[in-house]
């Protein structure tokens, strides 16, 4: 068994940041299906456990408790009007991002 943790890397145009999974709530996702970048420094990850927003050292999970049709998120895309389009196993929703 490997002692290596999965990591996520982000680049803000000037600095590359490496984020070990343990730094973000010890969430270890089996699958990351996609990512979306909005008009903010946040990165959104589509996972089998909902949508994860990572911004610097802060993170937030969006799940069915927050209004997603399903926790199995397959894709996420930001449009030019500030909305996130989130595709789940049970439908697509438009989500307003909070900057």
N, C-alpha and C positions, 0 to 999 in steps of 0.2 A: 504494500500500500504506500502511496506517495505521501510525503509530508508537505507537499506544495499546495498552497491555496489558490483557487481561481482568482484572477485579478481583472480589473477593468481599467483601461487607460483612457484618459481624455486629454484633448489638446485645445487650449483657448486661443490659439494663434501665436502665442509667445512661449507658453510653458507647457510641457508634457507632465501630466500628473498620473501616478500609478495608485490605484485604489484596491488594496486587498479586500476580498469579500468579507473578511471578519471585521473590517472597518465600517461596514455598512449593515450593521445589525446581524452579523453572522449568517446572512442569507446565502444559502448555497443552492442555486437554481440548477435543475437538470438541463434546462434548455433556455437559451436566449434566442428569440426568434427574429428580433430586429431592433433597430434603434431609430429615434427621431430627434431632430434638433429643432427647437423653437427659437423665437427671437429673444432668447435669454441665455444665460450661461448654463442652464440645466440641460441634462441629457436624459432621455426617456428610453427605458429598456422594456421591450415586450417579452414577457416570460410566461412560463407555465403556472406562475403563482401571482399573476396580476401585472400591473404596470409599475415599474420602479422609476422614480425621479431622483436623480443624483445631481446635486449642485454643491460643488466644493466638498466639504466634509459632511454635509447634511444629506439625508435621504428621506424619502416618503414613499410608501406603497399605496397604490390605488387598487382596490379590490371590489368584489360584489357589495361589500358593506358600504362602499362609496358610490355605488350606482352602476358599476360595470355589469353587463349582462352575464359575464362569465369570467372566472379567473384565468382561463387559458387564453392569453392574449397572443395573437399570431403576428400582428404588425401594428406599427404606429407611424404616423406621418404628420408633420406640422405643415400647415398651409400658410400663405402669405398674409392672412388676416388674424393670426394669433390663435387659431384653433388647432387642437390635436384631433386627428381622426384615428380612432382605436378600433382595430378589427379583432374580434374575439370569436371563439368557437360558436357563440350563439348570437352573433350580430355585430353591427358596426355602430359606434356612437361618435358624436362630436363633443369634444370636451374643451372648455374654455380654460386656458392656462392662466395662472396667477403669477405675474412677474414680481 
